[in-house]
Amino acid sequence: MKLLRPAILVAMLALSCPLHAETIAAPASPSSDVASVEHRTAVRGVLEGFHLGLMARNGMKKAGPADSIMREVMVHMEQHVSDDEIYTRLTPLYLKYFSTEEATQLASFLRSDVGQRYMIAVLSNRGAMQGDKDPHFTDKELLELKRGIALPAWIQMGQANEHIGPEMGQMVRAWNAQYYAQLSAQSNASLRAFVSAWKNKQPGEPEPVLALSAISNLHEVELLTADFIPAMYKLNHAYTSDLASYGLAVSLSPERLVSAEGIAISKETVTKASERVELYLAEADKLLQKVQHGVLASQLDQANIESFKKSLAYTYGVMLRLAENQRHLLDLFTRTLRLAESRLGAIYLKDGKLIFKDEADLKMYQSLVAQMDKAAEEEVALNVEGTGGTQLSSKKSDQ
């Protein structure tokens, strides 16, 4: 016959549901698709000559409302994005303001010694960088400087900065949202790896550690996960260890079912297992409630809160179905023991197998075994559903 080994009620919450970043379409870049490489290179040279990358970094520190997620993300961007990415984002906005020839002339001046010294002085006086605020220019250099700042592209740069504000704001918001989405994806990947590491952790191995991000609402989710997953793992480990220690696997062995003493021992085992199931469920429920309260009290926006609530509801639903399945299995164990107890002497052992004197008793017993096999299969499916495809227990063995 087939007997059910101790089953695990596992409903590990995978707190790695995607965080919703603000969805903002990337701004259209006039001429960006048709601009030649030469044109792009020339315009980028102008922006680099004006040190717009440095000015953009300084602006990132103050972008967005104070204490907002946008401000946090912008500060993170200021510290981590490359100059190349900054200029790659800025260049399309300025393409329509310069011809290739105009941009090439101005970029050449800005790369000259006079042009560089002048721009360092301008930016140093504005507090954007540290450098010589009052450089000395010879008469020849002053003439070169006057010619440089009289170039058409120099004048057009001023006009561009007067009108480019709305496009710049749209680009920055879109970039901020995209960057936050990337941070969210990295956080989610880290969370999934953390959950997987705990699910696969063997007793005695070092506890997995979760790397925390620098954005506050992502940080909150990570801390909730870092608290919940180890607690759930330890709860499951204690539960399964207790069940294994009870000897539930042999409670319906043929030897137990043919003696009053064996039946009494098995009934006590099933009672202990039933009590342990209820204790486990109560403790698991407390953990889930704690996570839910933490999510509701977090800085997550409503979309993320709803996503987490949906995930929690799903996890809780799987746990309840597992609980009902476990109770049903233990009830079948109890009914099998009651059948054996009521038929003592009419069921006996022969060559290690149960022999039934009454055909009706045999059919009843076979029906109970079939129900246990079905319940075991259902529990396997529920464990797979509740753990993202990982079967943790509920095995059957031939007897």
C-alpha angles and dihedrals in degrees: 000000000000120000129193116241119214108295127215122229100213125167102159109184110229098214092194101100109146114271112228114237118198107275112229123163115238110255119256112253110217111227091358093118096047100034113114122240087247092054093048092048092050094048091046088053089057093051092048090049090054089048091234089159091063092046090048091053091051090050093050090065090063102034118121129014116315114266090015127132088240090058091049091051093047091051089050089050092050089056099043115025117095127241088243092059092047093053092042088057095043101044098071090056092060101040095095093054098062139042117225091253094049093048092047092053094049094043089053091053093047090052092052121098091251093048094048094048091048094050091047089053092048094049094042091054088051091051093243093120142358118257146103106324096189110034120183117242126191119227090260091050092048089054090050089049093051091050091049097052089045093059113118091239091056091056092043090053090061091049091048092054090052093056105028096076099100093046091045091051092049091049093049093049092049092047090048091052092047092048091049089050089054091050089048091051090050090049092049092050090050091049092050091049090048093050091046092049091053093045090053096039115125123212111273095024119120115270114258115248124217118222109226125220126227098239112096101225092044087046090054093053091048092051091050089051094044088055100040104043097053090044091051092047092052091045091052093045092052091047096050092043090054093048091049090051092054093064094233091155092070098037091102097038115136091248092057095047097058100056134061091224093051092048091050091051092048093048090053090049093051091048091052090047091050091051090047091052091055092047090050092050092049091051093045090050090054090053093050091047090051091053091048093051089048092052093048091050094048130098092251116132120246094263091057093043090053090048091053093045089053091049092048092048091051092048092047090049092052090048092052092049090049089049093052089048092051092048089049091052092050090047089054089050089052094048090050091052091048090052091051091046093051092048100046107155092018090075119053144161126260121172089344093305132107117252121197121205092197119058091210090058091051092051091048091050092048090050091054092049091049090052091050091050090051092048090049091053091049090051091052089054092047092050090051090049093047097046103040097259100323116129107210104172145326099115127167126215131197116246 
